[in-house]
Amino acid sequence: MWKEFKEFAFKGNVVDMAVGMVVGAAFTSIVKSLVGDIITPLIGLLTKGIDFKDLQVVLATDAEGAVTSALNYGAFIQNVIDFFIVAFTIFAVIKMMSIARKKFEKKEEVVEEIVEEPKPTSEDLLAEIRDLLKEKN
């Protein structure tokens, strides 16, 4: 059983998956910061600070008038909006990375075309040496 576990745990796929999860967790904090610290405040300026989280339907109150039960549909609406903001932000970042990668690959292709010169064969080099020796004599 130990041998089977070692084979499973140290297969390339499991290690790759673990690395992907760690990188994904780090990327999550970047996306949260981008959305929470940059995009959401900008949207708040456009919507004049509308916050749906406080919207609710009161189902029951106690004798003093305090809410004891409510449907917080505003929180749901806010979470849906947040989801779309995050999803669009991730889409935009990946789109920009894809465009940048394509431009980089095109530049590499151009550089490879420029750099690639036909290399002389041994016979060509020997013929050139022969010709140089004939010229000196």
C-alpha positions in Angstrom: 0.0 0.0 0.0 2.9 2.4 0.8 4.5 1.7 -2.5 1.3 2.4 -4.4 0.8 5.6 -2.4 4.4 6.8 -3.3 3.7 6.0 -7.0 0.5 8.0 -6.9 1.9 11.0 -4.8 5.0 11.5 -6.9 3.6 11.1 -10.4 4.1 14.1 -12.5 0.4 14.9 -12.7 -0.1 15.2 -9.0 3.0 17.4 -8.6 1.8 19.6 -11.5 -1.6 19.8 -10.0 -0.1 20.9 -6.6 2.0 23.6 -8.3 -1.1 24.8 -10.2 -3.1 25.1 -7.0 -0.3 27.1 -5.3 0.0 29.4 -8.3 -3.8 29.7 -8.5 -4.0 30.7 -4.9 -1.4 33.4 -5.5 -3.2 34.6 -8.6 -6.5 34.7 -6.7 -5.0 37.3 -4.3 -3.9 39.4 -7.3 -7.3 39.2 -8.9 -9.1 40.1 -5.6 -6.8 43.1 -5.2 -7.3 44.2 -8.8 -11.1 44.0 -8.4 -11.4 45.3 -4.9 -8.8 48.0 -4.9 -9.0 49.3 -8.5 -12.0 48.2 -10.5 -14.7 48.3 -7.8 -13.9 51.9 -6.7 -14.1 53.0 -10.3 -17.5 51.3 -10.7 -18.5 52.9 -7.4 -17.8 56.3 -8.9 -20.0 55.5 -11.9 -22.9 54.1 -9.8 -22.5 56.8 -7.1 -21.8 54.2 -4.4 -24.9 52.0 -4.8 -24.6 49.1 -2.4 -27.2 46.3 -2.7 -26.1 44.5 0.4 -28.6 46.2 2.6 -31.7 45.3 0.5 -33.9 42.8 2.3 -37.4 41.6 2.8 -38.2 41.4 6.5 -40.0 38.2 7.5 -40.2 38.6 11.2 -39.4 41.1 14.0 -39.3 40.8 17.7 -41.4 42.9 20.2 -38.9 45.7 20.1 -39.0 46.0 16.3 -35.6 44.4 15.6 -35.4 42.1 12.5 -35.1 38.5 13.5 -35.6 36.9 10.1 -35.1 38.4 6.6 -34.4 37.5 3.0 -31.2 39.3 2.2 -31.7 39.4 -1.6 -29.5 42.5 -1.8 -26.4 40.5 -0.7 -27.2 37.9 -3.4 -27.5 40.7 -6.1 -24.2 42.2 -4.9 -22.5 38.7 -5.0 -23.7 38.2 -8.6 -22.4 41.6 -9.6 -19.1 40.9 -7.9 -18.9 37.6 -9.8 -19.4 39.3 -13.1 -16.8 41.9 -12.3 -14.2 39.2 -11.3 -15.1 37.1 -14.3 -14.7 40.0 -16.7 -11.5 41.1 -15.1 -10.0 37.6 -15.4 -11.2 37.4 -19.1 -9.6 40.8 -19.8 -6.2 39.9 -18.2 -6.0 36.6 -20.0 -7.0 38.2 -23.3 -4.2 40.8 -22.9 -1.7 38.1 -22.0 -2.7 36.1 -25.1 -2.3 39.2 -27.3 1.1 39.9 -25.8 2.2 36.3 -26.2 1.2 36.3 -29.9 3.2 39.5 -30.5 6.2 38.0 -28.7 6.0 34.8 -30.8 5.8 36.8 -34.0 8.9 38.8 -33.0 10.7 35.5 -32.2 9.8 34.2 -35.7 11.2 37.4 -37.3 14.4 37.1 -35.3 14.8 33.5 -36.2 14.3 34.3 -39.9 16.9 37.0 -39.7 19.4 34.9 -37.7 19.1 31.8 -39.8 21.9 31.9 -42.4 23.0 28.9 -44.4 25.9 27.3 -42.6 28.8 26.3 -44.8 29.5 22.7 -45.1 32.9 21.1 -44.5 33.4 20.8 -48.3 32.7 24.6 -48.7 35.2 25.5 -46.0 37.9 23.2 -47.5 37.3 24.7 -50.9 37.6 28.2 -49.5 40.9 27.2 -47.8 42.1 25.7 -51.0 41.3 28.8 -53.0 43.0 31.1 -50.4 46.2 28.9 -50.6 46.2 29.1 -54.4 45.9 32.9 -54.2 49.0 33.1 -51.9 51.1 30.9 -54.1 
